[in-house]
Every structure is written in C-alpha cells, then in structure tokens.
Amino acid sequence: MSKRIAVVDDEHDILELVSLHLTRAGFKVSEFSDVASLLKYLATTIPDLIVLDLMLPDADGLDICKQLRNDERFAAVPIIMLTARTEETDRILGLELGADDYVTKPFSPRELVARVKAVLRRGTQPAEQDTILIGDDIEIDCKKYQVTVKGERIELTSTEFRILRLLSERIGWVYTRDRILDYLWGNDKVVLDRTVDVHVKHLREKLGSAGEYVKNVRGVGYKLEI
C-alpha cells in the first residue's frame, strides 16, 4: 500500500512541484496551503509522514510541529521541515521541537524525495528482538515501536526510537556520531553531526531519570551504560 504524505506549503508552485515528484515516486499526496486545512484533515486521517513548511500564513510551522509532537496520535508520525531559514540555530530549534529532518529552500525535489524515503525506511527495518530491557527501567517493544520507562509509555519520534534501539544493541559500546548518522540516513544523509546531539538531548529528556543511561563520550559519540 502506498504511503500517504501530507505536504503543507503556502507557495503554490512549491506545493505543486513537491506533490508531483512524490506522486511520481509512488506516494499518495495530500496538499495543504495553510495550517487550518491541515488540522481539519488530521482530525480524521493520520498520514505516514508530514512535509511541513515553517513559514505559513496562519501559524508558525515550529508551533505546529510542537503541537503535533504533544499529541499522542501524531507523536510517532515523521515530520520533515521545509525552511527558508538557513541559520543552523533555526534548523536545530526545529529538530529540538521534534522534527525528524529538514530541507532548506531552495531545494532539489529529488533530494526531498530521497529524504522522505530515508525517513520512512527507518520504521520498516525488521528488529532482531521483540523486546529489549535496559536496566530495571526501560523496555523497548521493537514490534510495536513503543518504549516504556518504569511501566509508563513515553512518546518518541521515529528518530529518537531508532537511536535508542541502536545504542541498546551493545550496552557499553560507543557509537560515533557518524555511525549513528549512517544508521539513520545511510547514503541519503546530508545532515550535521549536531543533529545527532539534538535528538539525543531530546531522547534523554523524555526518558526522565532513566536518561542517565545514555552517556556522552566527549569528542566521539554516545553509548548506553547501566
């Protein structure tokens, strides 16, 4: 079954261009020129991924990203930001609010399609184990893509889940930032090392007291240590 992509951009030409290339790539595309129409659509439908422009006429895309991440129905739906803001701090802010990736304008439609495919692939790779336990606090359900901390389910983005899943493969093993980027994006990666730091920061915060298991090895990367 084709994946459903919701694309939100108030520039008609960009909306049409993105929709055309995603449709050619085999996706079903729903187009929206403002947040109001998107929210009306989301009231009845959960897309497989959202491509979200940050500068919209009726709302700030960053606020919408944060709103979706705080709604359990959409917490695990990947979000790719479209932004004309080229400053690294703006992109990092979007990632901190829960976006999985970003594409800066002007962009190549082929690159955007590659990013969409890469993000969606993260959730389709088979897990070797059904359940992984980390200490006495964290349980990872690999089939349901769920994480619980001390029996309470927490909502992770697909990127945060996959980072935790990777680190859990070898407790105590240090994964470099490049290794984590390769795992997340493979050959499609065109992102900053800083991106990993932002996602790990967000992951730690959501894990609460169990976030102390995620250790930063200065100048190298990250590991899980019990």
Residue frames as a rotation matrix with the C-alpha (Angstrom) as fourth column:
MET 1
0.577 0.817 0.000 0.00
0.817 -0.577 0.000 0.00
0.000 0.000 -1.000 0.00
SER 2
-0.057 -0.604 0.795 1.33
0.527 -0.694 -0.490 3.44
0.848 0.391 0.358 -0.94
LYS 3
-0.441 -0.185 -0.878 2.40
0.875 -0.307 -0.374 5.68
-0.201 -0.934 0.297 1.91
ARG 4
0.561 0.706 0.432 0.33
0.735 -0.665 0.132 8.83
0.381 0.244 -0.892 2.45
ILE 5
-0.564 -0.787 -0.250 2.32
0.826 -0.537 -0.171 12.07
0.000 -0.303 0.953 2.62
ALA 6
0.688 0.706 -0.168 0.78
0.712 -0.702 -0.032 15.35
-0.141 -0.097 -0.985 3.79
VAL 7
-0.440 -0.828 0.348 2.54
0.880 -0.475 -0.017 18.38
0.179 0.299 0.937 2.27
VAL 8
0.624 0.631 -0.461 1.97
0.732 -0.679 0.061 21.85
-0.274 -0.375 -0.885 3.73
ASP 9
-0.611 -0.781 -0.129 3.28
0.670 -0.598 0.440 24.95
-0.421 0.182 0.889 1.94
ASP 10
0.277 0.784 -0.556 1.62
0.328 -0.621 -0.712 28.27
-0.903 0.015 -0.429 1.11
GLU 11
-0.326 -0.426 -0.844 3.65
-0.692 -0.500 0.520 28.70
-0.644 0.754 -0.132 -2.10
HIS 12
0.653 0.754 0.074 1.56
-0.496 0.499 -0.711 27.10
-0.573 0.427 0.700 -4.84
ASP 13
0.511 -0.503 -0.697 4.50
-0.721 0.190 -0.666 26.40
0.468 0.843 -0.266 -7.16
ILE 14
-0.588 -0.765 0.263 6.45
-0.775 0.439 -0.455 24.59
0.232 -0.471 -0.851 -4.45
LEU 15
-0.158 0.634 0.757 3.38
-0.610 0.540 -0.580 22.66
-0.777 -0.554 0.301 -3.32
GLU 16
0.804 0.496 -0.328 2.71
-0.537 0.369 -0.759 21.53
-0.255 0.786 0.563 -6.88
LEU 17
0.176 -0.843 -0.509 6.37
-0.778 0.198 -0.597 20.63
0.604 0.501 -0.620 -7.52
VAL 18
-0.659 -0.416 0.627 6.74
-0.741 0.505 -0.443 18.59
-0.132 -0.756 -0.641 -4.32
SER 19
0.171 0.837 0.520 3.43
-0.550 0.519 -0.654 16.83
-0.817 -0.174 0.549 -4.90
LEU 20
0.716 0.079 -0.693 4.38
-0.689 0.236 -0.685 15.96
0.109 0.969 0.223 -8.48
HIS 21
-0.199 -0.912 -0.359 7.71
-0.739 0.380 -0.556 14.37
0.643 0.155 -0.750 -7.54
LEU 22
-0.642 0.019 0.766 6.32
-0.645 0.527 -0.554 12.48
-0.415 -0.850 -0.326 -4.55
THR 23
0.472 0.873 0.120 3.46
-0.590 0.414 -0.693 11.14
-0.655 0.256 0.711 -6.67
ARG 24
0.524 -0.372 -0.766 5.92
-0.715 0.296 -0.633 10.02
0.463 0.880 -0.111 -9.34
ALA 25
-0.585 -0.803 0.114 7.86
-0.703 0.432 -0.565 8.22
0.404 -0.411 -0.817 -6.59
GLY 26
-0.504 0.443 -0.741 4.75
0.201 0.895 0.398 6.20
0.840 0.052 -0.540 -5.76
PHE 27
-0.900 0.177 -0.398 3.38
0.379 -0.131 -0.916 8.11
-0.214 -0.975 0.051 -2.79
LYS 28
0.132 0.948 0.291 -0.18
0.869 -0.252 0.426 9.29
0.477 0.196 -0.857 -2.23
VAL 29
-0.839 -0.543 -0.035 -0.05
0.515 -0.770 -0.376 13.03
0.177 -0.334 0.926 -1.58
SER 30
0.418 0.896 -0.148 -2.46
0.903 -0.392 0.178 15.35
0.102 -0.208 -0.973 0.22
GLU 31
-0.520 -0.636 0.570 -1.75
0.638 -0.733 -0.237 19.07
0.569 0.241 0.786 -0.38
PHE 32
0.517 0.636 -0.574 -2.42
0.853 -0.435 0.286 21.92
-0.068 -0.638 -0.767 2.05
SER 33
-0.002 -0.491 0.871 -1.69
0.517 -0.746 -0.420 25.63
0.856 0.450 0.255 1.70
ASP 34
-0.141 -0.046 0.989 -2.36
-0.675 -0.726 -0.130 26.54
0.724 -0.686 0.071 5.33
VAL 35
-0.947 -0.305 0.103 -2.48
-0.266 0.561 -0.784 25.05
0.181 -0.770 -0.612 8.80
ALA 36
-0.312 0.911 0.271 -6.26
-0.799 -0.097 -0.594 25.27
-0.515 -0.402 0.757 9.14
SER 37
0.475 0.500 -0.724 -6.82
-0.840 0.504 -0.203 22.86
0.263 0.705 0.659 6.26
LEU 38
-0.434 -0.702 -0.565 -4.10
-0.383 0.711 -0.590 20.54
0.816 -0.039 -0.577 7.54
LEU 39
-0.895 0.078 0.438 -5.65
-0.419 0.183 -0.889 20.33
-0.150 -0.980 -0.132 11.02
LYS 40
0.130 0.989 -0.068 -9.06
-0.921 0.095 -0.377 19.64
-0.366 0.112 0.924 9.50
TYR 41
0.300 -0.134 -0.945 -7.52
-0.632 0.714 -0.302 16.75
0.714 0.688 0.130 7.56
LEU 42
-0.693 -0.695 -0.194 -5.68
-0.287 0.512 -0.809 15.42
0.662 -0.505 -0.554 10.62
ALA 43
-0.365 0.646 0.670 -8.94
-0.902 -0.069 -0.425 15.27
-0.229 -0.760 0.609 12.56
THR 44
0.684 0.708 0.175 -9.87
-0.618 0.690 -0.376 12.19
-0.387 0.149 0.910 10.52
THR 45
0.894 -0.397 -0.208 -6.58
0.094 0.620 -0.779 10.95
0.438 0.677 0.592 8.99
ILE 46
0.602 -0.796 0.065 -3.11
-0.239 -0.102 0.966 10.03
-0.762 -0.597 -0.251 10.24
PRO 47
0.807 -0.338 -0.484 -0.58
-0.508 0.020 -0.861 10.33
0.300 0.941 -0.156 7.39
ASP 48
0.769 -0.599 -0.224 2.61
0.623 0.780 0.053 8.30
0.143 -0.181 0.973 7.21
LEU 49
-0.374 -0.887 -0.269 4.75
0.896 -0.421 0.140 11.46
-0.238 -0.189 0.953 7.04
ILE 50
0.786 0.590 -0.185 4.28
0.542 -0.802 -0.253 15.24
-0.298 0.098 -0.950 7.03
VAL 51
-0.376 -0.809 0.451 6.33
0.899 -0.437 -0.035 17.70
0.226 0.393 0.892 4.97
LEU 52
0.561 0.659 -0.501 5.85
0.813 -0.553 0.182 20.98
-0.157 -0.509 -0.846 6.82
ASP 53
-0.040 -0.495 0.868 6.81
0.491 -0.767 -0.414 24.49
0.870 0.409 0.274 5.71
LEU 54
-0.398 -0.190 -0.897 7.83
0.917 -0.117 -0.382 26.62
-0.033 -0.975 0.221 8.67
MET 55
-0.886 0.079 -0.456 6.63
-0.032 -0.994 -0.109 29.98
-0.462 -0.082 0.883 7.33
LEU 56
-0.541 0.788 0.293 2.87
0.809 0.393 0.437 29.67
0.230 0.474 -0.850 6.88
PRO 57
-0.529 0.316 0.788 0.24
0.029 -0.921 0.389 32.45
0.848 0.228 0.478 6.68
ASP 58
0.399 0.847 0.351 -1.91
-0.392 -0.188 0.900 31.35
0.829 -0.497 0.257 9.62
ALA 59
0.975 -0.125 0.185 0.60
-0.131 0.351 0.927 29.80
-0.181 -0.928 0.325 12.03
ASP 60
0.110 -0.992 -0.067 4.28
-0.993 -0.112 0.034 29.22
-0.041 0.063 -0.997 12.72
GLY 61
0.423 0.032 -0.905 5.38
-0.430 0.887 -0.170 25.80
0.797 0.461 0.389 11.48
LEU 62
-0.680 -0.723 -0.127 7.53
-0.179 0.332 -0.926 25.34
0.711 -0.607 -0.355 14.58
ASP 63
-0.550 0.567 0.614 4.45
-0.801 -0.149 -0.580 25.75
-0.237 -0.810 0.536 16.78
ILE 64
0.503 0.764 -0.403 2.56
-0.849 0.523 -0.068 23.19
0.159 0.377 0.913 14.71
CYS 65
-0.043 -0.630 -0.775 5.47
-0.253 0.758 -0.602 20.77
0.967 0.170 -0.192 14.93
LYS 66
-0.898 -0.300 0.321 5.47
-0.350 0.046 -0.936 21.12
0.266 -0.953 -0.146 18.71
GLN 67
-0.141 0.946 0.293 1.68
-0.957 -0.055 -0.284 20.72
-0.252 -0.321 0.913 18.84
LEU 68
0.521 0.321 -0.791 1.79
-0.636 0.764 -0.109 17.50
0.569 0.559 0.602 16.83
ARG 69
-0.401 -0.765 -0.504 4.58
-0.133 0.592 -0.795 16.07
0.907 -0.252 -0.339 18.95
ASN 70
-0.878 0.116 0.464 2.49
-0.476 -0.108 -0.873 16.68
-0.051 -0.987 0.150 22.10
ASP 71
0.243 0.969 -0.056 -0.48
-0.956 0.229 -0.182 14.80
-0.163 0.098 0.982 20.60
GLU 72
-0.259 -0.424 0.868 -0.14
-0.421 0.858 0.294 11.04
-0.869 -0.289 -0.401 21.11
ARG 73
0.704 0.569 0.424 -1.95
0.148 0.467 -0.872 10.38
-0.694 0.677 0.245 17.80
PHE 74
0.946 -0.311 0.091 0.84
0.002 -0.274 -0.962 12.06
0.324 0.910 -0.258 15.85
ALA 75
0.679 -0.708 0.193 3.83
-0.514 -0.271 0.814 11.72
-0.524 -0.652 -0.548 18.17
ALA 76
-0.017 -0.714 0.699 5.41
0.159 0.689 0.707 9.00
-0.987 0.123 0.102 16.02
VAL 77
0.796 0.307 0.522 4.50
0.555 -0.025 -0.832 10.48
-0.242 0.951 -0.191 12.61
PRO 78
-0.245 -0.969 0.012 7.75
0.885 -0.218 0.410 11.65
-0.395 0.111 0.912 10.96
ILE 79
0.852 0.437 -0.289 7.99
0.311 -0.866 -0.393 15.36
-0.422 0.245 -0.873 10.15
ILE 80
-0.217 -0.883 0.417 10.33
0.968 -0.141 0.207 16.88
-0.124 0.449 0.885 7.56
MET 81
0.325 0.285 -0.902 10.64
0.348 -0.923 -0.166 20.65
-0.879 -0.260 -0.399 7.76
LEU 82
0.157 -0.280 0.947 10.81
0.923 -0.300 -0.241 22.88
0.351 0.912 0.211 4.71
THR 83
0.597 0.043 -0.801 12.51
0.555 -0.743 0.374 26.12
-0.579 -0.668 -0.467 5.62
ALA 84
0.664 -0.393 0.636 13.98
0.379 -0.556 -0.740 29.20
0.645 0.732 -0.220 4.00
ARG 85
0.834 -0.379 0.401 15.76
-0.551 -0.530 0.644 29.88
-0.031 -0.758 -0.651 7.29
THR 86
0.605 -0.657 -0.450 19.35
-0.026 0.549 -0.835 28.91
0.796 0.517 0.315 6.62
GLU 87
-0.051 -0.637 0.769 20.79
-0.885 -0.329 -0.331 29.65
0.463 -0.697 -0.547 10.06
GLU 88
-0.580 -0.250 -0.775 21.89
0.003 0.951 -0.309 26.50
0.814 -0.182 -0.551 11.88
THR 89
-0.971 0.204 0.127 20.16
-0.150 -0.098 -0.984 27.69
-0.188 -0.974 0.126 15.06
ASP 90
-0.180 0.958 -0.223 16.79
-0.965 -0.216 -0.148 27.74
-0.190 0.188 0.963 13.27
ARG 91
0.047 0.155 -0.987 17.25
-0.550 0.829 0.104 24.21
0.834 0.538 0.124 11.97
ILE 92
-0.824 -0.410 -0.392 18.40
0.101 0.575 -0.812 22.98
0.558 -0.708 -0.432 15.37
LEU 93
-0.729 0.621 0.286 15.34
-0.601 -0.381 -0.703 24.54
-0.327 -0.685 0.651 17.00
GLY 94
0.140 0.804 -0.577 13.09
-0.949 0.275 0.153 22.62
0.281 0.527 0.802 14.64
LEU 95
-0.190 -0.296 -0.936 14.86
-0.123 0.953 -0.277 19.37
0.974 0.062 -0.217 15.49
GLU 96
-0.980 -0.190 0.063 14.59
-0.070 0.033 -0.997 20.12
0.188 -0.981 -0.046 19.19
LEU 97
-0.385 0.913 0.130 10.83
-0.856 -0.302 -0.419 20.52
-0.343 -0.273 0.899 18.78
GLY 98
0.010 0.367 0.930 10.63
-0.229 0.907 -0.355 17.02
-0.973 -0.209 0.093 17.32
ALA 99
0.699 0.196 -0.688 11.18
-0.701 -0.006 -0.713 17.25
-0.144 0.981 0.133 13.56
ASP 100
0.716 -0.402 0.571 12.98
0.269 0.913 0.305 14.24
-0.644 -0.065 0.762 12.06
ASP 101
-0.276 -0.792 0.544 14.75
0.902 -0.019 0.431 16.06
-0.331 0.610 0.720 9.24
TYR 102
0.393 0.374 -0.840 14.87
0.081 -0.924 -0.374 19.37
-0.916 0.079 -0.394 7.40
VAL 103
-0.070 -0.374 0.925 15.32
0.992 0.072 0.104 20.61
-0.105 0.925 0.366 3.85
THR 104
-0.217 -0.082 -0.973 16.30
0.272 -0.962 0.020 24.23
-0.937 -0.260 0.231 3.17
LYS 105
0.734 0.516 0.442 14.86
0.605 -0.202 -0.770 26.30
-0.308 0.833 -0.460 0.33
PRO 106
0.375 0.545 -0.750 15.71
-0.924 0.281 -0.258 26.41
0.070 0.790 0.609 -2.50
PHE 107
-0.174 -0.378 0.909 15.95
-0.506 0.827 0.247 22.62
-0.845 -0.417 -0.335 -2.68
SER 108
-0.765 -0.097 -0.636 16.11
-0.603 0.454 0.656 19.81
0.225 0.886 -0.406 -5.18
PRO 109
0.303 0.945 0.123 12.80
-0.948 0.286 0.142 17.91
0.099 -0.160 0.982 -5.41
ARG 110
0.404 -0.232 -0.885 14.81
-0.158 0.935 -0.318 14.71
0.901 0.268 0.341 -5.92
GLU 111
-0.731 -0.682 0.038 16.65
-0.109 0.061 -0.992 15.37
0.674 -0.729 -0.119 -2.66
LEU 112
-0.402 0.662 0.633 13.35
-0.915 -0.269 -0.301 15.87
-0.029 -0.700 0.714 -0.83
VAL 113
0.609 0.616 -0.501 12.00
-0.657 0.745 0.117 12.58
0.445 0.257 0.858 -2.20
ALA 114
-0.061 -0.730 -0.681 15.22
0.063 0.678 -0.732 10.86
0.996 -0.088 0.004 -1.06
ARG 115
-0.823 -0.213 0.527 14.80
-0.457 -0.305 -0.836 12.36
0.339 -0.928 0.153 2.42
VAL 116
0.119 0.956 0.269 11.18
-0.992 0.105 0.066 11.18
0.035 -0.275 0.961 2.59
LYS 117
0.589 0.069 -0.805 12.19
-0.296 0.946 -0.135 7.65
0.752 0.318 0.577 1.59
ALA 118
-0.445 -0.863 -0.238 15.07
0.002 0.265 -0.964 7.62
0.895 -0.430 -0.116 4.08
VAL 119
-0.654 0.257 0.711 12.90
-0.749 -0.345 -0.565 8.74
0.100 -0.903 0.419 7.00
LEU 120
0.433 0.901 -0.034 10.18
-0.896 0.434 0.097 6.21
0.103 -0.011 0.995 6.16
ARG 121
0.242 -0.414 -0.877 12.73
-0.209 0.861 -0.464 3.38
0.948 0.296 0.122 5.86
ARG 122
-0.674 -0.565 0.476 13.71
-0.547 -0.051 -0.835 3.88
0.496 -0.824 -0.275 9.50
GLY 123
-0.240 0.677 0.695 10.37
-0.892 0.128 -0.433 2.49
-0.383 -0.724 0.573 10.60
THR 124
0.696 0.583 -0.419 10.30
-0.714 0.625 -0.315 -0.53
0.078 0.519 0.851 8.28
GLN 125
-0.226 -0.841 -0.492 13.55
-0.634 0.511 -0.580 -2.32
0.739 0.181 -0.649 9.06
PRO 126
0.604 0.542 -0.585 12.90
0.004 0.731 0.682 -5.57
0.797 -0.414 0.439 10.94
ALA 127
0.246 -0.474 0.846 14.01
-0.951 -0.285 0.117 -5.86
0.186 -0.833 -0.521 14.53
GLU 128
-0.436 -0.499 -0.749 16.02
-0.350 0.861 -0.369 -8.89
0.829 0.101 -0.550 15.64
GLN 129
-0.894 0.144 -0.425 14.37
0.441 0.455 -0.774 -8.96
0.082 -0.879 -0.470 19.05
ASP 130
0.035 0.980 0.197 10.77
0.694 -0.166 0.701 -8.40
0.719 0.113 -0.686 20.09
THR 131
0.940 0.306 0.150 11.62
0.076 -0.617 0.783 -6.80
0.332 -0.725 -0.604 23.42
ILE 132
-0.117 -0.993 -0.033 14.77
0.456 -0.024 -0.890 -5.24
0.882 -0.119 0.456 24.83
LEU 133
0.867 0.337 -0.368 15.22
0.464 -0.275 0.842 -4.44
0.183 -0.900 -0.395 28.53
ILE 134
-0.065 -0.871 0.487 17.65
0.194 -0.490 -0.850 -1.75
0.979 0.039 0.201 29.66
GLY 135
-0.892 -0.282 0.352 18.33
-0.299 -0.215 -0.930 -1.99
0.338 -0.935 0.108 33.38
ASP 136
-0.691 0.690 -0.217 15.20
0.668 0.495 -0.555 -2.13
-0.276 -0.529 -0.803 35.51
ASP 137
-0.399 0.478 -0.783 13.66
0.009 -0.851 -0.524 0.97
-0.917 -0.216 0.335 33.94
ILE 138
-0.222 0.220 -0.950 13.45
-0.864 -0.495 0.088 0.86
-0.451 0.841 0.300 30.16
GLU 139
-0.209 0.209 0.955 11.58
0.328 0.935 -0.133 -1.63
-0.921 0.286 -0.264 27.96
ILE 140
-0.507 -0.023 -0.862 11.72
-0.735 -0.510 0.446 -1.37
-0.450 0.860 0.242 24.18
ASP 141
0.182 0.622 0.761 8.97
0.183 0.739 -0.648 -3.13
-0.966 0.257 0.021 22.22
CYS 142
-0.714 -0.653 -0.255 10.55
-0.121 -0.243 0.962 -3.44
-0.690 0.718 0.095 18.78
LYS 143
-0.672 0.519 0.529 7.43
0.741 0.457 0.492 -4.70
0.013 0.722 -0.692 17.01
LYS 144
0.402 0.907 -0.126 5.09
0.914 -0.406 -0.003 -2.04
-0.054 -0.114 -0.992 18.34
TYR 145
-0.250 -0.601 0.760 7.75
0.560 -0.729 -0.393 0.68
0.790 0.328 0.519 18.20
GLN 146
0.722 0.544 0.428 6.98
-0.092 -0.538 0.838 1.59
0.686 -0.644 -0.338 21.81
VAL 147
-0.480 -0.855 -0.195 9.14
0.230 0.092 -0.969 2.45
0.846 -0.510 0.153 24.80
THR 148
0.747 0.664 0.016 8.12
0.138 -0.180 0.974 2.35
0.650 -0.726 -0.226 28.44
VAL 149
-0.471 -0.841 0.267 10.03
-0.124 -0.236 -0.964 3.77
0.873 -0.487 0.007 31.40
LYS 150
-0.979 0.084 0.187 9.14
-0.169 0.191 -0.967 2.25
-0.117 -0.978 -0.172 34.77
GLY 151
-0.569 0.775 0.276 5.96
0.691 0.632 -0.351 0.90
-0.446 -0.009 -0.895 33.22
GLU 152
0.319 0.681 -0.659 4.86
0.160 -0.724 -0.671 4.23
-0.934 0.108 -0.340 31.75
ARG 153
0.261 -0.173 0.950 4.79
0.950 0.222 -0.221 4.61
-0.173 0.960 0.222 27.98
ILE 154
-0.038 -0.319 -0.947 6.69
0.055 -0.947 0.317 7.56
-0.998 -0.040 0.054 26.55
GLU 155
0.864 0.416 0.283 6.22
0.325 -0.032 -0.945 9.05
-0.384 0.909 -0.163 23.09
LEU 156
-0.186 -0.962 -0.201 9.38
0.129 -0.226 0.965 9.08
-0.974 0.153 0.166 20.97
THR 157
0.454 0.186 -0.871 9.79
-0.807 -0.329 -0.491 10.29
-0.378 0.926 0.001 17.42
SER 158
0.997 -0.074 -0.032 10.91
0.049 0.872 -0.487 7.66
0.064 0.484 0.873 14.92
THR 159
0.326 -0.937 0.126 14.44
-0.200 -0.198 -0.960 9.11
0.924 0.287 -0.252 15.01
GLU 160
-0.049 -0.308 0.950 14.65
-0.977 -0.184 -0.110 9.06
0.209 -0.933 -0.292 18.80
PHE 161
0.766 0.390 0.512 13.37
-0.502 0.860 0.095 5.47
-0.403 -0.329 0.854 18.88
ARG 162
0.899 -0.412 -0.148 15.93
0.158 0.621 -0.768 4.29
0.408 0.667 0.624 16.37
ILE 163
0.045 -0.901 0.431 18.81
-0.569 -0.377 -0.731 5.96
0.821 -0.212 -0.529 18.20
LEU 164
0.099 0.060 0.993 17.77
-0.965 0.247 0.081 4.23
-0.241 -0.967 0.083 21.43
ARG 165
0.939 0.291 0.182 17.34
-0.230 0.928 -0.292 0.95
-0.254 0.233 0.939 19.54
LEU 166
0.602 -0.780 -0.172 20.83
-0.077 0.157 -0.985 1.24
0.795 0.606 0.035 18.05
LEU 167
-0.151 -0.697 0.701 22.51
-0.818 -0.310 -0.485 2.06
0.556 -0.646 -0.523 21.36
SER 168
0.368 0.400 0.839 20.71
-0.855 0.500 0.136 -0.86
-0.366 -0.768 0.526 23.02
GLU 169
0.812 -0.063 -0.581 22.25
-0.328 0.773 -0.543 -3.38
0.483 0.631 0.607 20.60
ARG 170
0.111 -0.836 -0.538 25.52
0.627 0.479 -0.615 -3.31
0.771 -0.269 0.577 22.54
ILE 171
0.969 0.246 -0.029 25.38
0.163 -0.545 0.822 -1.97
0.186 -0.802 -0.568 26.07
GLY 172
0.544 -0.800 -0.254 28.62
0.199 -0.171 0.965 -0.11
-0.815 -0.575 0.067 26.82
TRP 173
-0.124 -0.554 0.823 29.63
0.955 0.158 0.250 0.09
-0.268 0.817 0.510 23.15
VAL 174
-0.190 -0.012 -0.982 30.44
0.059 -0.998 0.001 3.61
-0.980 -0.058 0.190 21.95
TYR 175
0.243 0.343 0.907 28.69
0.940 0.147 -0.307 4.62
-0.238 0.928 -0.287 18.73
THR 176
-0.784 -0.565 -0.258 30.29
0.464 -0.808 0.363 7.53
-0.413 0.165 0.895 16.91
ARG 177
-0.104 0.742 -0.662 28.12
-0.273 -0.662 -0.698 10.31
-0.956 0.108 0.272 15.55
ASP 178
-0.467 -0.128 -0.875 29.00
-0.881 -0.019 0.473 9.20
-0.077 0.992 -0.104 12.01
ARG 179
-0.984 0.123 -0.128 27.89
0.113 0.990 0.089 5.64
0.137 0.073 -0.988 12.80
ILE 180
-0.427 0.878 -0.215 24.59
0.412 -0.022 -0.911 6.94
-0.805 -0.478 -0.352 14.16
LEU 181
-0.104 0.348 -0.932 24.09
-0.671 -0.716 -0.192 9.16
-0.734 0.605 0.308 11.10
ASP 182
-0.786 -0.232 -0.573 24.82
-0.596 0.533 0.601 6.21
0.166 0.814 -0.557 8.79
TYR 183
-0.876 0.482 0.005 22.29
0.441 0.804 -0.398 4.10
-0.196 -0.347 -0.917 10.69
LEU 184
-0.180 0.857 -0.483 19.61
0.222 -0.443 -0.869 6.77
-0.958 -0.263 -0.111 10.45
TRP 185
0.458 0.375 -0.806 20.14
-0.513 -0.629 -0.585 8.10
-0.726 0.681 -0.096 6.93
GLY 186
0.420 -0.355 0.835 22.54
0.605 0.795 0.033 5.77
-0.676 0.491 0.549 5.13
ASN 187
-0.483 -0.642 0.595 23.63
0.861 -0.223 0.457 7.11
-0.161 0.733 0.661 1.77
ASP 188
0.235 0.691 0.684 20.93
0.743 -0.581 0.332 9.77
0.627 0.430 -0.650 1.94
LYS 189
0.435 -0.018 -0.900 22.49
0.814 -0.419 0.402 11.68
-0.385 -0.908 -0.167 4.81
VAL 190
-0.196 -0.464 0.864 23.14
0.578 -0.766 -0.281 15.36
0.792 0.445 0.418 4.19
VAL 191
0.817 0.569 0.099 22.94
0.188 -0.424 0.886 16.47
0.546 -0.705 -0.453 7.79
LEU 192
0.127 -0.765 0.631 25.10
-0.644 -0.547 -0.534 17.92
0.754 -0.339 -0.563 10.52
ASP 193
-0.545 -0.383 -0.746 26.78
0.333 0.717 -0.612 15.98
0.769 -0.582 -0.263 13.32
ARG 194
-0.933 0.194 0.303 24.99
-0.357 -0.595 -0.720 18.41
0.041 -0.780 0.624 15.61
THR 195
-0.083 0.953 -0.293 21.70
-0.756 0.132 0.642 16.81
0.650 0.274 0.709 14.51
VAL 196
-0.058 -0.010 -0.998 22.57
0.331 0.943 -0.029 13.68
0.942 -0.332 -0.051 16.50
ASP 197
-0.911 -0.352 -0.217 23.26
0.321 -0.271 -0.907 15.75
0.260 -0.896 0.360 19.61
VAL 198
-0.641 0.732 0.231 19.85
-0.745 -0.665 0.040 17.40
0.183 -0.146 0.972 19.37
HIS 199
0.193 0.752 -0.631 17.98
-0.488 0.631 0.603 14.11
0.851 0.191 0.489 19.02
VAL 200
-0.286 -0.370 -0.884 19.91
0.544 0.697 -0.467 12.53
0.789 -0.615 0.002 21.89
LYS 201
-0.980 -0.043 0.195 19.20
-0.112 -0.690 -0.715 15.55
0.165 -0.723 0.671 24.08
HIS 202
-0.228 0.973 0.019 15.50
-0.896 -0.218 0.386 15.20
0.380 0.071 0.922 23.35
LEU 203
0.150 0.217 -0.965 15.65
-0.052 0.976 0.212 11.44
0.987 0.019 0.158 23.97
ARG 204
-0.727 -0.514 -0.456 17.29
0.429 0.179 -0.885 11.92
0.536 -0.839 0.090 27.37
GLU 205
-0.826 0.450 0.340 14.66
-0.558 -0.740 -0.375 14.43
0.083 -0.499 0.862 28.43
LYS 206
0.110 0.936 -0.335 11.84
-0.805 0.282 0.523 12.06
0.584 0.212 0.784 27.53
LEU 207
-0.011 -0.191 -0.982 13.47
0.232 0.954 -0.188 9.16
0.973 -0.229 0.034 29.36
GLY 208
0.814 0.343 0.469 13.48
-0.302 -0.439 0.846 11.22
0.496 -0.830 -0.253 32.55
SER 209
0.524 -0.625 0.578 15.65
-0.718 0.041 0.695 9.75
-0.458 -0.779 -0.428 35.31
ALA 210
0.587 -0.278 0.761 16.49
0.367 0.928 0.056 6.82
-0.722 0.247 0.647 33.00
GLY 211
0.971 -0.220 0.090 18.12
-0.026 -0.474 -0.880 9.29
0.237 0.853 -0.466 30.63
GLU 212
0.472 -0.840 0.267 21.27
-0.796 -0.276 0.539 8.95
-0.379 -0.467 -0.799 32.71
TYR 213
0.453 -0.282 0.846 21.85
0.250 0.951 0.183 5.60
-0.856 0.129 0.501 30.98
VAL 214
0.778 -0.161 0.607 22.66
0.596 -0.118 -0.794 7.49
0.199 0.980 0.004 27.77
LYS 215
0.412 -0.739 -0.533 26.26
0.427 -0.359 0.830 8.63
-0.805 -0.570 0.168 28.15
ASN 216
0.977 -0.197 -0.076 28.14
-0.177 -0.571 -0.802 11.19
0.115 0.797 -0.593 26.07
VAL 217
0.393 -0.917 0.065 31.69
0.767 0.366 0.526 10.17
-0.506 -0.157 0.848 25.23
ARG 218
0.576 -0.074 -0.814 33.27
-0.119 -0.993 0.006 13.56
-0.809 0.094 -0.581 24.62
GLY 219
-0.114 -0.639 -0.761 34.53
-0.824 -0.368 0.432 14.05
-0.556 0.676 -0.484 21.09
VAL 220
-0.954 -0.268 0.134 33.40
-0.171 0.856 0.488 10.59
-0.246 0.442 -0.863 19.99
GLY 221
-0.508 0.825 -0.247 29.70
-0.224 0.150 0.963 9.80
0.832 0.545 0.108 20.35
TYR 222
-0.011 0.647 0.763 27.23
-0.986 -0.135 0.100 8.04
0.167 -0.751 0.639 22.64
LYS 223
-0.700 -0.131 -0.702 26.68
-0.084 0.991 -0.102 4.78
0.709 -0.013 -0.705 24.48
LEU 224
0.549 0.809 0.212 24.23
-0.463 0.083 0.882 3.11
0.696 -0.582 0.420 26.85
GLU 225
-0.604 -0.757 -0.249 25.70
-0.108 0.387 -0.916 2.28
0.789 -0.527 -0.316 30.23
ILE 226
0.518 0.837 -0.178 23.81
0.005 0.205 0.979 0.64
0.855 -0.508 0.102 33.08
